[in-house]
Structures are given as C-alpha cells and as structure tokens.
Amino acid sequence: MANILAAQISNPILPRELERMIFEIAALARLTSIPTLILVAARVKEWVEPILYRVVLIEVMFARPLLGFPIFSGSIMAKAMEIKPQAFLRNSVKSLCLEYHTVFSLVQTILTTCTRISNLFMGYRPYSHLNALGALECLRRLAVPFRDVRRSLPLEGPHPLFRNVTHLELLSTLPGPVPHRDILAITASLPLMPHLTHVAFHTAPKDPAFYTALHANERLQCIVFRLNFAAASDVGNTQGFADDIRFVCVRGGFGDSRNAWLVGAHSGDDFWALADTFIAARRAKKVDHTRYCVDVDDTDDSWRT
C-alpha cells in the first residue's frame, strides 16, 4: 500500500478535464506545436487535432509558417482529405484561406469536403466555384475581390453563396478604379443579401451613387473602409461620413488583407471587432460623433472602456 501511495504522489494523475484543458491551451498558444502534441497519446490527438484544422491556409508556393499559423500545402491537404474521415474535416475546418495559386480541382474538393466553413477568404475567382460555394450553408464571413463579386451576381439577384453571409469584405486585388457598372451592381445587390449587416471596402469609389446606396441600406450596421491615411481623409472630406454613425475608416495595423484575416479567424481580434467597438463608442458619445476614423495603433484607446 505504501508503495502505491508513493507512486501516486510522485506521478499524480490529473482529472481528465483539466488534462484536456492544459493541452488545448498549449495547442492554441502555439499552433505549429500541434503535430508534436498529437504524438503524446491517443486521447491528446483526439483533443488537439481538430484545433490544427480549425483555421486552414492553403499555400502551394511556400511551406513555412505564417504569423505562427501552420501552412497546408496542396499535397498535404489532399492527403488529409484522402485519409481523414469526411466527418472529421467537415466538422473541424471552420475558417479557410485559399491562396491565389491553388489548383482548381483541389479547391473544388476542399469546398465539397469542408462544408461547415463559416469564414472564407478567397482571393481569386470565386465565380469559378459557385456551385460548391453555394452549398456552404454555415458561411457567415466572406472576403472576396470587389471585381470578382460582380461575376457572382446574376441579374435575378445574388447567388446562394451570399444567402447567409453577415460580414462581407470586398478586397482590392487589381490596380485601377473599379468600373462604374460594377459599383452600381454591387451596391444594388447588398440589400438583397438577407443577413448582411457588415460590409468592408478596400477602395473608395468617387461615384456619389455608391455612397447614396450605402446610406439607404438600413440593414447594414457597420460600413468599413480600410484605407491609408490620405485616402481616408479625402473620403471623409468629400462624402460626409459624419452624417452616418455606421461609417468607419480603419487605418493602419493588421498587415495585408490575408494576414489580418488569419489573425481575426484565430482570435477574433480583427478590424470588424475594432469597428463595432468604435461605433458603439460613438453611439455612447465616448468619442465625437463627427469622428469617423480609428487608428489601429492609436495609443489613446480610452473610448474602448
């Protein structure tokens, strides 16, 4: 009996719930350590492997971690879909970032396998995969190029891809102004997206009809412009942002669009959260109602409390 007690003291057994919490915290703190943690024990693998697939970045050109996130090469993801039960990937992959060079067939397979994606960054040609995208019933957050959205908007209304989207980020991936017809088509379609409450732009068209349409869309709760300092000042001076408390210019920080998306998908600390907090502060009169710009790196954040 003494020997048994001594063994228990020198090798304490943690409650299973506490043990799981410790490994999950370790996995979330350092995502690239998960392949090593998986080797500890079968139960640990069961706990932490889904975390590895929670945010998936497909990158076919590079294989090094990005901002602490493991990168899934095309071949690694293809192998995972071959050996993993379909239910595992369907339930594990919540956020997906598809890079520009991912081959067509792989994109199709990923989208038809990981059907419970709720957050998608697709930097190129979403119109090439409309059938698969339209089947993503859990999709709430979508980042796609401004120009490409126009090709996903049939004359009779938006594609089913947009039916459940609440947050739409329209990326600027090509130089030059967005064509006038595309601007009008997109702004006219936003009210037809039944659950859309947040929209973000990386460009500021000079067409007054663009801003008029946004003002008129009463369902929108947050209208974000992610612009550099000069562009933000120009838009505010000419378009009267102060007249609508929902308008916010988010300046600086977060890095490029993909990096900002990755951080937000993992932690929730993204420009959407910042904009919502700033709008709430304006409504509560913690900041002047005429102020529409918020700087990510601003040291004065008293309005957050």
Buried (B, 14 or more C-beta within 10 A) or exposed (E): EEEEEEEEEEEEEEEEEEBBEEBBEBBBEEBBBBEEBBEEEEEBBEBBBBBBBBBBBBBBEEEEEBEEBBBBBBEEBBEBBEEBEEEBBBBBBBBBBBBEEBEEEBBBBBBBBBBBBBBBBBBBBBBBBBEBBBEBEEBBBBBBBBBBBBBBBEEEEBBBBBBBBBBBBBBBBEEEEBEEEBBBBBBBBBBEBEEBBBBBBBBBBEBEEBBEBBBEBEEBBBBBBBBEEEBBBBBBEEBEBBEBBBBBBBBBBBEEBBEBBBBBBBEEEBBBEBBBBBBEBBEEEEBEEEBBBBBEEEEEEEBEE
